[in-house]
Amino acid sequence: MTLTQRTDLRNIAIIAHVDHGKTTLVDGLLKQALVFRANQQVAERVMDSNDLERERGITILAKNTAISIPDPATGEPVKINIVDTPGHADFGGEVERVLNMVDGVLLLVDAAEGPMPQTRFVLKKALEIGHRAIVVINKVDRKDAEPDRVLNETFDLFLELGASDEQADFPVIYAIATTGRAGTTPELGADLQPLFQAILQYVPAPQVDPDAPLQLLVTTLGYDNYRGLTAVGRLFAGRITAGQSLARLSQDGEIRPERARYLFVHEGLERVEVESAEAGEIVALAGLEGIAIGETLADPENPVALPTIRVEAPTVRMTFGVSTSPFTGREGRWGTSRRLRERLDNELRHNVALRVEDTESADTFLVSGRGELHLAILIETMRREGYEFQVSRPEVILRDGPDGEKLEPFEEVHIETSPETVGVVVEMLGKRRGQLLDMQDMNNGSVMLTYLVPTRGLLGFRYQFLTATRGMGTMHSILHDYLPLAGAMQARSRGSLIAWETGASTTYGLKNGEERGVLFIGPGVEVYQGMVVGEHQRPGDLDVNICKARHLDNIRSSTKEIQERLTPPREMSLDECIEYLADDELLEVTPLNLRIRKRILPKHDRDRAAKQTKQLLGQ
């Protein structure tokens, strides 16, 4: 086998902790590579095309783009395939698989924050594959920027993760992604040319054998309304032409015939149809049938599989089930068990970190993911597609240790908060079996806490944390390891306010209810018996009659009710609803509403079940 170097091509991934500037940097690279017309209006974070990405301000899905720049040595154009990756730990599955497509990475690090939990995760994966990194210290214009400190911390992280001598000898570029400037020192140039040149100099050109039998590893799936299923992957060997016969090697070892009807490469933000492509290129194929991530497309005459993509196992699971709410069928298009199963099976085709299992009930499925956010994004996506279903409270997935003991996942948690709220945060995490590893005073006047916390202790914690820190605290976590069970921990300290009967909420009924806690709804909202309408101010649940109307007489008038003043209800997002759930509660999800409810709706049935549980426990 004779390998040749494709000097006209580079394949890179941009990796970083969340909010360290990956997507903004890609915006700058695209603009300065003249991908857009001079008069073209371009949105910020142009790579975040998904609605949820724009709303949440995070990258969820890995995406491909490409630019072309001249090689200063030869003057010939060099194509750079760029993959923008998620920065949140819950979407690590996206990062792991796209690293298989590239030959090097840009590691972005915030000039003030330095390496963070997800920095460790993505860098570890890149180093394990053997990639070299160009370290980009971004946001050097921040008032609290300390590029020298951050560089030293980054070097220490490379050594800690077992980087080779070659990997630890990384080039450094300083940048401000928002203004599109970079330099080899903190004294930046006028544009991103130093970064462009570093990519050409330090990212290896693909070593390929264009005459070898075809091998292509599928790393991403999508769907085209006109051409059907699309598969994106790197061509590791050989050549491919549109319409040629292929062999599809599944992960179970089967070989099936396949045909790539349409062939595309990336140019800027577009996919451009081509007749052929050679090894080293990242291509997209359309018109395939039944392809899956991790499968190899190969030469039918000599079908050889590439190593499959493996991702870390899920740590959290929830049940997805057919809605049993009295309001079922009012607000959604799809809600049968068959539709739910089909939708979850389709998700498995491209969401490689997800798992779906059957349960004893034909109407309920066990869905496992990398974290609460990973599952919440799936729930919100299905909701927007018109699905109606119910989900349970998240629970951690336990493992058996070498001696048969039970192990649970622990996460390394990094928290930045004000000195005034440190005490309450420490107290909260102490109750959740958290172990304080480090505490540092930051230059910006805040305090950085590093904790080791059972994943179980973080379920439902984020909202309480934001409340305790008055919305100013930040928290990031990443899976640390599976360790022995940390023991019992305090459940939710307050109970729920539960609707006594079915009907429409009234001002009078809500006024009486808000004396008992915090309400989730306002007047005129349809509720059903057993639906959670607020949070009780005390432990234990309380049934309240929020549909009660005022009896009028010759003294009282209907205008009296209008004059009642209610505290505005607490409007909960999907994430907050999931965090709020207790073990005996479900979240009803529809395209129009999120309703928290008890698993058992009638009060007398709930009371009977509670009594039976106490008897079984010997209480």
Stockholm file with secondary structure:
# STOCKHOLM 1.0

chainA/1-619         MTLTQRTDLRNIAIIAHVDHGKTTLVDGLLKQALVFRANQQVAERVMDSNDLERERGITILAKNTAISIPDPATGEPVKINIVDTPGHADFGGEVERVLNMVDGVLLLVDAAEGPMPQTRFVLKKALEIGHRAIVVINKVDRKDAEPDRVLNETFDLFLELGASDEQADFPVIYAIATTGRAGTTPELGADLQPLFQAILQYVPAPQVDPDAPLQLLVTTLGYDNYRGLTAVGRLFAGRITAGQSLARLSQDGEIRPERARYLFVHEGLERVEVESAEAGEIVALAGLEGIAIGETLADPENPVALPTIRVEAPTVRMTFGVSTSPFTGREGRWGTSRRLRERLDNELRHNVALRVEDTESADTFLVSGRGELHLAILIETMRREGYEFQVSRPEVILRDGPDGEKLEPFEEVHIETSPETVGVVVEMLGKRRGQLLDMQDMNNGSVMLTYLVPTRGLLGFRYQFLTATRGMGTMHSILHDYLPLAGAMQARSRGSLIAWETGASTTYGLKNGEERGVLFIGPGVEVYQGMVVGEHQRPGDLDVNICKARHLDNIRSSTKEIQERLTPPREMSLDECIEYLADDELLEVTPLNLRIRKRILPKHDRDRAAKQTKQLLGQ
#=GR chainA/1-619 SS CCCEECTTEEEEEEEESTTSSHHHHHHHHHHHTTCSCTTCCCCSSTTCCSHHHHHHTSCCSCEEEEEEEECTTTCCEEEEEEEECCCSGGGHHHHHHHGGGCSEEEEEEETTTCSCHHHHHHHHHHHHHTCEEEEEEECTTSTTCCHHHHHHHHHHHHHHTTCCHHHHSCCEEEEETTTTEEESSSSCCSSSHHHHHHHHHHSCCCEECTTSCCEEEEEEEEEETTTEEEEEEEEEESEEETTCEEEEECTTSCEEEEECCEEEEEEBTEEEECSEEETTCEEEEESCSSCCTTCEEECTTSCCCCCCCCCCCCCEEEEEECCCCTTTTSSCSBCSHHHHHHHHHHHHTTCTTCEEEECSSTTEEEEEESSHHHHHHHHHHHHHTTBCEEEECCEECCEECTTSCEEEEEEEEEEEECGGGHHHHHHHHHHTTCEEEEEEECTTSCEEEEEEEEHHHHTTHHHHHHHHTTTCCEEEEEEEEEEECCCCCCCCSSCEEEESSSEECCHHHHHHHHTSEEESCCTTCEECTTBEEEEESSSSCEEECTTCCCCCCSSCCHHHHHTCCCCCCCCCCHHHHHHHCCTTEEEEECSSCEEEEESSCSHHHHHHHHHHHHHHTTC
#=GC SS_cons         CCCEECTTEEEEEEEESTTSSHHHHHHHHHHHTTCSCTTCCCCSSTTCCSHHHHHHTSCCSCEEEEEEEECTTTCCEEEEEEEECCCSGGGHHHHHHHGGGCSEEEEEEETTTCSCHHHHHHHHHHHHHTCEEEEEEECTTSTTCCHHHHHHHHHHHHHHTTCCHHHHSCCEEEEETTTTEEESSSSCCSSSHHHHHHHHHHSCCCEECTTSCCEEEEEEEEEETTTEEEEEEEEEESEEETTCEEEEECTTSCEEEEECCEEEEEEBTEEEECSEEETTCEEEEESCSSCCTTCEEECTTSCCCCCCCCCCCCCEEEEEECCCCTTTTSSCSBCSHHHHHHHHHHHHTTCTTCEEEECSSTTEEEEEESSHHHHHHHHHHHHHTTBCEEEECCEECCEECTTSCEEEEEEEEEEEECGGGHHHHHHHHHHTTCEEEEEEECTTSCEEEEEEEEHHHHTTHHHHHHHHTTTCCEEEEEEEEEEECCCCCCCCSSCEEEESSSEECCHHHHHHHHTSEEESCCTTCEECTTBEEEEESSSSCEEECTTCCCCCCSSCCHHHHHTCCCCCCCCCCHHHHHHHCCTTEEEEECSSCEEEEESSCSHHHHHHHHHHHHHHTTC
//
